[in-house]
Amino acid sequence: MTGRNSASTLAARSLRSVWHPCTQMRQHEQAPPIALARAHGPWLFDTGGRRYLDAISSWWVNLFGHTNARINAALIDQLGQLEHAMLAGFTHEPVVQLSERLAALTDHALGHCFYASDGASAVEIALKMSVHAWRNAGHSGKNEFICMAGGYHGETVGALGVTDTPLFRSAYEALLRPAHIAASPDARRAGPGESAADVSRRALADVERLLQQRAGHIAAVIVEPLVQCAAGMAMHDPAYVRGLRALCDAYGAHLIADEIAVGCGRTGSFFASQEAGVWPDLLCLSKGISGGYLPLSLVMASDAIYEAFYDDDVRRGFLHSHSYTGNALACRAALATLDIFEQEQVLERNRQFAPVLAEALQPLADDARVRHVRQRGMIWACDALIADAATAAGFSRRLAEEAARRELLVRPIGTALYVMPPYILDAQQAQWLGQRLHTAFEAAMDGKEKA
Ligand SMILES: *Cc1c(COP(=O)(O)O)cnc(C)c1O
């Protein structure tokens, strides 16, 4: 079979039997999915032999490239020892070591790790833990949540309740128990003469208003610290997270940091909360924690939360479980990921690389048709300046297609285009990415004018 044929065959077979995520399947009539054969480093290779630079880390999960030699070796070793066993009543080295090492990374402020498989489950766990901890402490009236405008925490029913993305929510509104939505801290909302800190102050005042209004009912405030990624890489002042910590302390609410996307070094420090200088009561981690290899998520909890469940009464325990809780292979991939962080000084390397990435994207940043150029660590984003909503609607798809034609995998969110590359990108690849993304952007914008 020739490359091209096998590519179209696999894509066609996929469309007959695979229901792709976050996709209107009919759109694949025009543009079928790209059928991948293999991947290495930052590159994906399709069945026809074409390559694509994975500039968005495969939906923000891949940190150290595909088919990474060190993570592969760790997994092969683990496969010969223990692939998986139930975590109720049993334990094993990978899950213990991972919990110990993560706890140490928080200086034991968050010393108790509860495991699940995907991000949305971690959010569900954090929400349930918060409410149950309050209930165990005699505050069963505290069962409501505050979330942020534009915030995203996953798409299971509980997580959707604290997610403010109309596109993902509206069809399921009848199933949801909606949270209170506080004003967005997005720095792009600054008025003339205002700073990001001013926007954050206003947004905090709105959280305080809700805490006052629903006094005695709010169990927790949930936030994506520093960057609301799914909102289109909306960034805010770290002072906002500090302010939330202070408000939660003042009004008796837990602070849940959803670091599923921003954790694992993405924003600069290992945990984004560290840049704000505060620890939440509960912290959700997933995506990058297994290096992008296997589904793994976890919730890290403070001693105070953990102790609220510690009792002789079974019903006061946290009776939540998933079949693959603490999967040994996934934990081992996470340990290999932490090893790479330590042994290759990844945080330091990222700090030095962030300006290199910015420089590579400067031609796009200088384009008169973009605005709100922004960066936090290994996330770079800008917004396309498109006047009318109708052409803005097709922009992200046009840009993704133009980029794919130029061997680049990007997936804009509305008019926000961003790169969130694996940490192994080198300066030359960044340059190449910057040039290709800019020409793809020009083509997508010109396509608009002709349409
Ligand atoms: C991706 C994401 C989730 C959901 O994780 P899944 O593994 O896709 O369920 C939750 N919160 C944030 C901030 C995310 O980026």
PDBQT file of the ligand as one rigid body, heavy atoms in Angstrom, charges set to zero:
ROOT
HETATM    1  C1  LIG A 501      -7.787  19.772  30.378  1.00  0.00    +0.000 C 
HETATM    2  C2  LIG A 501      -8.276  20.417  31.622  1.00  0.00    +0.000 A 
HETATM    3  C3  LIG A 501      -9.193  19.783  32.459  1.00  0.00    +0.000 A 
HETATM    4  C4  LIG A 501      -9.817  18.449  32.133  1.00  0.00    +0.000 C 
HETATM    5  O1  LIG A 501      -8.884  17.423  31.991  1.00  0.00    +0.000 OA
HETATM    6  P1  LIG A 501      -9.305  16.134  31.148  1.00  0.00    +0.000 P 
HETATM    7  O2  LIG A 501      -8.179  15.187  31.331  1.00  0.00    +0.000 OA
HETATM    8  O3  LIG A 501      -9.441  16.613  29.732  1.00  0.00    +0.000 OA
HETATM    9  O4  LIG A 501     -10.582  15.652  31.699  1.00  0.00    +0.000 OA
HETATM   10  C5  LIG A 501      -9.561  20.428  33.626  1.00  0.00    +0.000 A 
HETATM   11  N1  LIG A 501      -9.056  21.625  33.936  1.00  0.00    +0.000 NA
HETATM   12  C6  LIG A 501      -8.177  22.270  33.161  1.00  0.00    +0.000 A 
HETATM   13  C7  LIG A 501      -7.642  23.584  33.580  1.00  0.00    +0.000 C 
HETATM   14  C8  LIG A 501      -7.773  21.702  31.959  1.00  0.00    +0.000 A 
HETATM   15  O5  LIG A 501      -6.934  22.357  31.151  1.00  0.00    +0.000 OA
ENDROOT
TORSDOF 0
